[in-house]
Amino acid sequence: MSDWRFCPRCAATLVAGDEGGRRRQVCAAGCGFVHWDNPAPVLAALVEYEGRILLARNRAWAPGAFGLISGFLERDEDPAAGVAREVREELGLTTGTATLIGVYPFARRHEVVIAYHLPAHGEIRLNEELAEFRLIAAEKLKPWDFGTGLAVRDWLARPR
């Protein structure tokens, strides 16, 4: 359960209760609030640029740690449009048609990852979130065993 302590509707204490077949935090005063604690939807882009795959390092990550371009899905946003927005915001690139790779649970971060493959073109301009990028030939790309690495694995397994 989350660390929420008070109801955002009426400020009463939250207590453990059974809702929807699970233990969840509910309002002790009975205003009807239930903290469902659903995972956040995250978009991930496997960006193909000039025939290679672009991996980036977030400024908050350790040196040598690279991954797919990712970001949160905005309210009322189509996921395919959102992943194109993330690529534009983080890399300054224009994208072609987004093709869904798959949807992956990322329990460690309480997220669900919606991953797409996108061809991209233009001049790479990293935004303030990213420290550096690498372009890797698809045949040299190695998936990692968590988060967006599962999408890399599945994309590599597809015929191209």
mmCIF file of the C-alpha atoms, coordinates in Angstrom:
data_MODEL
# 
_entry.id   MODEL 
# 
loop_
_atom_site.group_PDB 
_atom_site.id 
_atom_site.type_symbol 
_atom_site.label_atom_id 
_atom_site.label_alt_id 
_atom_site.label_comp_id 
_atom_site.label_asym_id 
_atom_site.label_entity_id 
_atom_site.label_seq_id 
_atom_site.pdbx_PDB_ins_code 
_atom_site.Cartn_x 
_atom_site.Cartn_y 
_atom_site.Cartn_z 
_atom_site.occupancy 
_atom_site.B_iso_or_equiv 
_atom_site.pdbx_formal_charge 
_atom_site.auth_seq_id 
_atom_site.auth_comp_id 
_atom_site.auth_asym_id 
_atom_site.auth_atom_id 
_atom_site.pdbx_PDB_model_num 
ATOM 1   C CA . MET A 1 1   ? 0.000   0.000   0.000   1.00 0.00 ? 1   MET A CA 1 
ATOM 2   C CA . SER A 1 2   ? 1.091   3.567   -0.546  1.00 0.00 ? 2   SER A CA 1 
ATOM 3   C CA . ASP A 1 3   ? 2.207   5.969   2.144   1.00 0.00 ? 3   ASP A CA 1 
ATOM 4   C CA . TRP A 1 4   ? -0.857  8.207   1.827   1.00 0.00 ? 4   TRP A CA 1 
ATOM 5   C CA . ARG A 1 5   ? -2.233  9.033   5.300   1.00 0.00 ? 5   ARG A CA 1 
ATOM 6   C CA . PHE A 1 6   ? -5.174  11.381  4.722   1.00 0.00 ? 6   PHE A CA 1 
ATOM 7   C CA . CYS A 1 7   ? -8.172  11.504  2.415   1.00 0.00 ? 7   CYS A CA 1 
ATOM 8   C CA . PRO A 1 8   ? -7.751  14.119  -0.341  1.00 0.00 ? 8   PRO A CA 1 
ATOM 9   C CA . ARG A 1 9   ? -11.542 14.732  -0.343  1.00 0.00 ? 9   ARG A CA 1 
ATOM 10  C CA . CYS A 1 10  ? -12.290 15.310  3.344   1.00 0.00 ? 10  CYS A CA 1 
ATOM 11  C CA . ALA A 1 11  ? -8.912  15.111  5.175   1.00 0.00 ? 11  ALA A CA 1 
ATOM 12  C CA . ALA A 1 12  ? -9.997  12.166  7.355   1.00 0.00 ? 12  ALA A CA 1 
ATOM 13  C CA . THR A 1 13  ? -7.531  9.384   8.080   1.00 0.00 ? 13  THR A CA 1 
ATOM 14  C CA . LEU A 1 14  ? -7.136  6.639   5.495   1.00 0.00 ? 14  LEU A CA 1 
ATOM 15  C CA . VAL A 1 15  ? -7.445  3.072   6.771   1.00 0.00 ? 15  VAL A CA 1 
ATOM 16  C CA . ALA A 1 16  ? -6.976  -0.353  5.209   1.00 0.00 ? 16  ALA A CA 1 
ATOM 17  C CA . GLY A 1 17  ? -10.127 -1.764  3.646   1.00 0.00 ? 17  GLY A CA 1 
ATOM 18  C CA . ASP A 1 18  ? -11.173 -4.387  1.117   1.00 0.00 ? 18  ASP A CA 1 
ATOM 19  C CA . GLU A 1 19  ? -12.124 -2.856  -2.242  1.00 0.00 ? 19  GLU A CA 1 
ATOM 20  C CA . GLY A 1 20  ? -12.145 -4.572  -5.597  1.00 0.00 ? 20  GLY A CA 1 
ATOM 21  C CA . GLY A 1 21  ? -10.736 -7.780  -4.182  1.00 0.00 ? 21  GLY A CA 1 
ATOM 22  C CA . ARG A 1 22  ? -7.628  -6.175  -2.642  1.00 0.00 ? 22  ARG A CA 1 
ATOM 23  C CA . ARG A 1 23  ? -6.542  -4.336  0.465   1.00 0.00 ? 23  ARG A CA 1 
ATOM 24  C CA . ARG A 1 24  ? -6.593  -0.640  -0.317  1.00 0.00 ? 24  ARG A CA 1 
ATOM 25  C CA . GLN A 1 25  ? -6.600  2.626   1.580   1.00 0.00 ? 25  GLN A CA 1 
ATOM 26  C CA . VAL A 1 26  ? -10.117 3.966   2.131   1.00 0.00 ? 26  VAL A CA 1 
ATOM 27  C CA . CYS A 1 27  ? -11.515 6.993   3.918   1.00 0.00 ? 27  CYS A CA 1 
ATOM 28  C CA . ALA A 1 28  ? -12.236 6.266   7.593   1.00 0.00 ? 28  ALA A CA 1 
ATOM 29  C CA . ALA A 1 29  ? -14.979 8.918   7.613   1.00 0.00 ? 29  ALA A CA 1 
ATOM 30  C CA . GLY A 1 30  ? -16.876 7.115   4.842   1.00 0.00 ? 30  GLY A CA 1 
ATOM 31  C CA . CYS A 1 31  ? -16.826 9.851   2.196   1.00 0.00 ? 31  CYS A CA 1 
ATOM 32  C CA . GLY A 1 32  ? -16.333 7.122   -0.426  1.00 0.00 ? 32  GLY A CA 1 
ATOM 33  C CA . PHE A 1 33  ? -12.720 7.839   -1.361  1.00 0.00 ? 33  PHE A CA 1 
ATOM 34  C CA . VAL A 1 34  ? -10.617 4.789   -2.271  1.00 0.00 ? 34  VAL A CA 1 
ATOM 35  C CA . HIS A 1 35  ? -6.933  5.123   -3.079  1.00 0.00 ? 35  HIS A CA 1 
ATOM 36  C CA . TRP A 1 36  ? -6.711  2.633   -5.937  1.00 0.00 ? 36  TRP A CA 1 
ATOM 37  C CA . ASP A 1 37  ? -2.940  3.136   -6.278  1.00 0.00 ? 37  ASP A CA 1 
ATOM 38  C CA . ASN A 1 38  ? -2.927  2.192   -9.944  1.00 0.00 ? 38  ASN A CA 1 
ATOM 39  C CA . PRO A 1 39  ? 0.394   2.117   -11.829 1.00 0.00 ? 39  PRO A CA 1 
ATOM 40  C CA . ALA A 1 40  ? 1.334   5.135   -13.939 1.00 0.00 ? 40  ALA A CA 1 
ATOM 41  C CA . PRO A 1 41  ? 1.354   4.657   -17.728 1.00 0.00 ? 41  PRO A CA 1 
ATOM 42  C CA . VAL A 1 42  ? 4.795   5.318   -19.209 1.00 0.00 ? 42  VAL A CA 1 
ATOM 43  C CA . LEU A 1 43  ? 5.593   5.576   -22.913 1.00 0.00 ? 43  LEU A CA 1 
ATOM 44  C CA . ALA A 1 44  ? 8.839   4.186   -24.289 1.00 0.00 ? 44  ALA A CA 1 
ATOM 45  C CA . ALA A 1 45  ? 10.309  4.804   -27.742 1.00 0.00 ? 45  ALA A CA 1 
ATOM 46  C CA . LEU A 1 46  ? 12.712  2.493   -29.495 1.00 0.00 ? 46  LEU A CA 1 
ATOM 47  C CA . VAL A 1 47  ? 13.929  5.198   -31.876 1.00 0.00 ? 47  VAL A CA 1 
ATOM 48  C CA . GLU A 1 48  ? 15.413  4.153   -35.211 1.00 0.00 ? 48  GLU A CA 1 
ATOM 49  C CA . TYR A 1 49  ? 17.612  6.951   -36.539 1.00 0.00 ? 49  TYR A CA 1 
ATOM 50  C CA . GLU A 1 50  ? 19.749  6.725   -39.687 1.00 0.00 ? 50  GLU A CA 1 
ATOM 51  C CA . GLY A 1 51  ? 19.507  2.926   -39.649 1.00 0.00 ? 51  GLY A CA 1 
ATOM 52  C CA . ARG A 1 52  ? 20.587  2.555   -36.013 1.00 0.00 ? 52  ARG A CA 1 
ATOM 53  C CA . ILE A 1 53  ? 18.861  2.481   -32.628 1.00 0.00 ? 53  ILE A CA 1 
ATOM 54  C CA . LEU A 1 54  ? 19.201  5.531   -30.406 1.00 0.00 ? 54  LEU A CA 1 
ATOM 55  C CA . LEU A 1 55  ? 19.760  4.955   -26.684 1.00 0.00 ? 55  LEU A CA 1 
ATOM 56  C CA . ALA A 1 56  ? 20.055  7.875   -24.273 1.00 0.00 ? 56  ALA A CA 1 
ATOM 57  C CA . ARG A 1 57  ? 21.374  8.455   -20.773 1.00 0.00 ? 57  ARG A CA 1 
ATOM 58  C CA . ASN A 1 58  ? 19.253  10.489  -18.390 1.00 0.00 ? 58  ASN A CA 1 
ATOM 59  C CA . ARG A 1 59  ? 21.292  13.008  -16.362 1.00 0.00 ? 59  ARG A CA 1 
ATOM 60  C CA . ALA A 1 60  ? 20.145  11.279  -13.146 1.00 0.00 ? 60  ALA A CA 1 
ATOM 61  C CA . TRP A 1 61  ? 21.514  7.887   -14.254 1.00 0.00 ? 61  TRP A CA 1 
ATOM 62  C CA . ALA A 1 62  ? 24.972  6.504   -13.609 1.00 0.00 ? 62  ALA A CA 1 
ATOM 63  C CA . PRO A 1 63  ? 27.584  6.962   -16.353 1.00 0.00 ? 63  PRO A CA 1 
ATOM 64  C CA . GLY A 1 64  ? 27.297  4.139   -18.866 1.00 0.00 ? 64  GLY A CA 1 
ATOM 65  C CA . ALA A 1 65  ? 23.579  3.510   -18.185 1.00 0.00 ? 65  ALA A CA 1 
ATOM 66  C CA . PHE A 1 66  ? 21.559  3.995   -21.369 1.00 0.00 ? 66  PHE A CA 1 
ATOM 67  C CA . GLY A 1 67  ? 17.945  3.242   -22.236 1.00 0.00 ? 67  GLY A CA 1 
ATOM 68  C CA . LEU A 1 68  ? 15.016  4.022   -24.471 1.00 0.00 ? 68  LEU A CA 1 
ATOM 69  C CA . ILE A 1 69  ? 13.420  7.440   -24.625 1.00 0.00 ? 69  ILE A CA 1 
ATOM 70  C CA . SER A 1 70  ? 10.550  7.419   -22.161 1.00 0.00 ? 70  SER A CA 1 
ATOM 71  C CA . GLY A 1 71  ? 8.059   9.637   -20.396 1.00 0.00 ? 71  GLY A CA 1 
ATOM 72  C CA . PHE A 1 72  ? 4.631   9.720   -18.847 1.00 0.00 ? 72  PHE A CA 1 
ATOM 73  C CA . LEU A 1 73  ? 1.418   9.570   -20.839 1.00 0.00 ? 73  LEU A CA 1 
ATOM 74  C CA . GLU A 1 74  ? -0.477  12.862  -20.440 1.00 0.00 ? 74  GLU A CA 1 
ATOM 75  C CA . ARG A 1 75  ? -4.168  13.089  -19.572 1.00 0.00 ? 75  ARG A CA 1 
ATOM 76  C CA . ASP A 1 76  ? -6.403  12.627  -22.658 1.00 0.00 ? 76  ASP A CA 1 
ATOM 77  C CA . GLU A 1 77  ? -3.376  11.809  -24.846 1.00 0.00 ? 77  GLU A CA 1 
ATOM 78  C CA . ASP A 1 78  ? -3.312  9.041   -27.432 1.00 0.00 ? 78  ASP A CA 1 
ATOM 79  C CA . PRO A 1 79  ? -0.312  6.817   -26.562 1.00 0.00 ? 79  PRO A CA 1 
ATOM 80  C CA . ALA A 1 80  ? 1.065   6.817   -30.140 1.00 0.00 ? 80  ALA A CA 1 
ATOM 81  C CA . ALA A 1 81  ? 0.881   10.631  -30.238 1.00 0.00 ? 81  ALA A CA 1 
ATOM 82  C CA . GLY A 1 82  ? 2.414   10.790  -26.759 1.00 0.00 ? 82  GLY A CA 1 
ATOM 83  C CA . VAL A 1 83  ? 5.441   8.719   -27.666 1.00 0.00 ? 83  VAL A CA 1 
ATOM 84  C CA . ALA A 1 84  ? 6.048   10.949  -30.709 1.00 0.00 ? 84  ALA A CA 1 
ATOM 85  C CA . ARG A 1 85  ? 5.787   13.967  -28.369 1.00 0.00 ? 85  ARG A CA 1 
ATOM 86  C CA . GLU A 1 86  ? 8.378   12.477  -26.020 1.00 0.00 ? 86  GLU A CA 1 
ATOM 87  C CA . VAL A 1 87  ? 10.824  11.929  -28.903 1.00 0.00 ? 87  VAL A CA 1 
ATOM 88  C CA . ARG A 1 88  ? 10.263  15.492  -30.115 1.00 0.00 ? 88  ARG A CA 1 
ATOM 89  C CA . GLU A 1 89  ? 10.682  16.968  -26.608 1.00 0.00 ? 89  GLU A CA 1 
ATOM 90  C CA . GLU A 1 90  ? 13.716  14.937  -25.566 1.00 0.00 ? 90  GLU A CA 1 
ATOM 91  C CA . LEU A 1 91  ? 15.573  14.638  -28.886 1.00 0.00 ? 91  LEU A CA 1 
ATOM 92  C CA . GLY A 1 92  ? 14.160  17.346  -31.154 1.00 0.00 ? 92  GLY A CA 1 
ATOM 93  C CA . LEU A 1 93  ? 13.372  14.719  -33.818 1.00 0.00 ? 93  LEU A CA 1 
ATOM 94  C CA . THR A 1 94  ? 10.385  14.257  -36.090 1.00 0.00 ? 94  THR A CA 1 
ATOM 95  C CA . THR A 1 95  ? 8.969   10.744  -36.120 1.00 0.00 ? 95  THR A CA 1 
ATOM 96  C CA . GLY A 1 96  ? 7.216   8.493   -38.582 1.00 0.00 ? 96  GLY A CA 1 
ATOM 97  C CA . THR A 1 97  ? 4.444   6.066   -37.731 1.00 0.00 ? 97  THR A CA 1 
ATOM 98  C CA . ALA A 1 98  ? 4.659   4.573   -34.242 1.00 0.00 ? 98  ALA A CA 1 
ATOM 99  C CA . THR A 1 99  ? 4.346   0.772   -34.188 1.00 0.00 ? 99  THR A CA 1 
ATOM 100 C CA . LEU A 1 100 ? 3.381   -0.863  -30.912 1.00 0.00 ? 100 LEU A CA 1 
ATOM 101 C CA . ILE A 1 101 ? 5.981   -3.313  -29.602 1.00 0.00 ? 101 ILE A CA 1 
ATOM 102 C CA . GLY A 1 102 ? 4.118   -4.288  -26.445 1.00 0.00 ? 102 GLY A CA 1 
ATOM 103 C CA . VAL A 1 103 ? 2.912   -3.418  -22.961 1.00 0.00 ? 103 VAL A CA 1 
ATOM 104 C CA . TYR A 1 104 ? 5.058   -4.374  -19.952 1.00 0.00 ? 104 TYR A CA 1 
ATOM 105 C CA . PRO A 1 105 ? 4.616   -4.266  -16.189 1.00 0.00 ? 105 PRO A CA 1 
ATOM 106 C CA . PHE A 1 106 ? 7.374   -2.412  -14.331 1.00 0.00 ? 106 PHE A CA 1 
ATOM 107 C CA . ALA A 1 107 ? 6.420   -3.201  -10.738 1.00 0.00 ? 107 ALA A CA 1 
ATOM 108 C CA . ARG A 1 108 ? 9.655   -1.843  -9.271  1.00 0.00 ? 108 ARG A CA 1 
ATOM 109 C CA . ARG A 1 109 ? 8.625   1.684   -10.304 1.00 0.00 ? 109 ARG A CA 1 
ATOM 110 C CA . HIS A 1 110 ? 4.847   1.069   -10.065 1.00 0.00 ? 110 HIS A CA 1 
ATOM 111 C CA . GLU A 1 111 ? 4.454   1.737   -13.782 1.00 0.00 ? 111 GLU A CA 1 
ATOM 112 C CA . VAL A 1 112 ? 3.165   0.034   -16.887 1.00 0.00 ? 112 VAL A CA 1 
ATOM 113 C CA . VAL A 1 113 ? 5.324   0.622   -19.979 1.00 0.00 ? 113 VAL A CA 1 
ATOM 114 C CA . ILE A 1 114 ? 3.712   1.043   -23.405 1.00 0.00 ? 114 ILE A CA 1 
ATOM 115 C CA . ALA A 1 115 ? 6.555   0.626   -25.902 1.00 0.00 ? 115 ALA A CA 1 
ATOM 116 C CA . TYR A 1 116 ? 6.689   1.663   -29.553 1.00 0.00 ? 116 TYR A CA 1 
ATOM 117 C CA . HIS A 1 117 ? 9.169   1.511   -32.418 1.00 0.00 ? 117 HIS A CA 1 
ATOM 118 C CA . LEU A 1 118 ? 9.477   4.857   -34.226 1.00 0.00 ? 118 LEU A CA 1 
ATOM 119 C CA . PRO A 1 119 ? 11.590  5.858   -37.197 1.00 0.00 ? 119 PRO A CA 1 
ATOM 120 C CA . ALA A 1 120 ? 12.908  9.392   -36.689 1.00 0.00 ? 120 ALA A CA 1 
ATOM 121 C CA . HIS A 1 121 ? 14.754  12.059  -38.626 1.00 0.00 ? 121 HIS A CA 1 
ATOM 122 C CA . GLY A 1 122 ? 16.134  15.550  -38.139 1.00 0.00 ? 122 GLY A CA 1 
ATOM 123 C CA . GLU A 1 123 ? 18.974  16.943  -36.068 1.00 0.00 ? 123 GLU A CA 1 
ATOM 124 C CA . ILE A 1 124 ? 19.372  15.459  -32.598 1.00 0.00 ? 124 ILE A CA 1 
ATOM 125 C CA . ARG A 1 125 ? 19.075  18.129  -29.899 1.00 0.00 ? 125 ARG A CA 1 
ATOM 126 C CA . LEU A 1 126 ? 19.078  16.681  -26.395 1.00 0.00 ? 126 LEU A CA 1 
ATOM 127 C CA . ASN A 1 127 ? 16.840  18.420  -23.877 1.00 0.00 ? 127 ASN A CA 1 
ATOM 128 C CA . GLU A 1 128 ? 17.821  19.200  -20.279 1.00 0.00 ? 128 GLU A CA 1 
ATOM 129 C CA . GLU A 1 129 ? 16.848  15.690  -19.067 1.00 0.00 ? 129 GLU A CA 1 
ATOM 130 C CA . LEU A 1 130 ? 19.417  13.865  -21.181 1.00 0.00 ? 130 LEU A CA 1 
ATOM 131 C CA . ALA A 1 131 ? 23.197  13.841  -20.805 1.00 0.00 ? 131 ALA A CA 1 
ATOM 132 C CA . GLU A 1 132 ? 24.214  11.907  -23.922 1.00 0.00 ? 132 GLU A CA 1 
ATOM 133 C CA . PHE A 1 133 ? 23.106  9.404   -26.545 1.00 0.00 ? 133 PHE A CA 1 
ATOM 134 C CA . ARG A 1 134 ? 24.499  6.495   -28.515 1.00 0.00 ? 134 ARG A CA 1 
ATOM 135 C CA . LEU A 1 135 ? 23.557  5.087   -31.894 1.00 0.00 ? 135 LEU A CA 1 
ATOM 136 C CA . ILE A 1 136 ? 23.798  1.298   -32.016 1.00 0.00 ? 136 ILE A CA 1 
ATOM 137 C CA . ALA A 1 137 ? 23.357  -1.084  -34.928 1.00 0.00 ? 137 ALA A CA 1 
ATOM 138 C CA . ALA A 1 138 ? 20.336  -3.326  -34.311 1.00 0.00 ? 138 ALA A CA 1 
ATOM 139 C CA . GLU A 1 139 ? 22.499  -6.461  -34.535 1.00 0.00 ? 139 GLU A CA 1 
ATOM 140 C CA . LYS A 1 140 ? 24.681  -5.151  -31.683 1.00 0.00 ? 140 LYS A CA 1 
ATOM 141 C CA . LEU A 1 141 ? 21.796  -4.095  -29.461 1.00 0.00 ? 141 LEU A CA 1 
ATOM 142 C CA . LYS A 1 142 ? 21.463  -6.186  -26.298 1.00 0.00 ? 142 LYS A CA 1 
ATOM 143 C CA . PRO A 1 143 ? 18.251  -6.176  -24.237 1.00 0.00 ? 143 PRO A CA 1 
ATOM 144 C CA . TRP A 1 144 ? 18.288  -5.803  -20.462 1.00 0.00 ? 144 TRP A CA 1 
ATOM 145 C CA . ASP A 1 145 ? 16.049  -7.908  -18.228 1.00 0.00 ? 145 ASP A CA 1 
ATOM 146 C CA . PHE A 1 146 ? 13.759  -5.236  -16.746 1.00 0.00 ? 146 PHE A CA 1 
ATOM 147 C CA . GLY A 1 147 ? 11.654  -2.235  -17.721 1.00 0.00 ? 147 GLY A CA 1 
ATOM 148 C CA . THR A 1 148 ? 12.106  -1.113  -21.320 1.00 0.00 ? 148 THR A CA 1 
ATOM 149 C CA . GLY A 1 149 ? 14.670  -3.856  -21.955 1.00 0.00 ? 149 GLY A CA 1 
ATOM 150 C CA . LEU A 1 150 ? 11.782  -6.285  -22.380 1.00 0.00 ? 150 LEU A CA 1 
ATOM 151 C CA . ALA A 1 151 ? 10.527  -4.212  -25.307 1.00 0.00 ? 151 ALA A CA 1 
ATOM 152 C CA . VAL A 1 152 ? 14.025  -4.256  -26.841 1.00 0.00 ? 152 VAL A CA 1 
ATOM 153 C CA . ARG A 1 153 ? 14.017  -8.064  -26.503 1.00 0.00 ? 153 ARG A CA 1 
ATOM 154 C CA . ASP A 1 154 ? 10.644  -8.381  -28.216 1.00 0.00 ? 154 ASP A CA 1 
ATOM 155 C CA . TRP A 1 155 ? 11.534  -5.940  -30.991 1.00 0.00 ? 155 TRP A CA 1 
ATOM 156 C CA . LEU A 1 156 ? 14.780  -7.785  -31.711 1.00 0.00 ? 156 LEU A CA 1 
ATOM 157 C CA . ALA A 1 157 ? 12.856  -11.074 -31.962 1.00 0.00 ? 157 ALA A CA 1 
ATOM 158 C CA . ARG A 1 158 ? 10.674  -9.713  -34.775 1.00 0.00 ? 158 ARG A CA 1 
ATOM 159 C CA . PRO A 1 159 ? 11.627  -10.141 -38.415 1.00 0.00 ? 159 PRO A CA 1 
ATOM 160 C CA . ARG A 1 160 ? 12.879  -6.917  -39.977 1.00 0.00 ? 160 ARG A CA 1 
# 
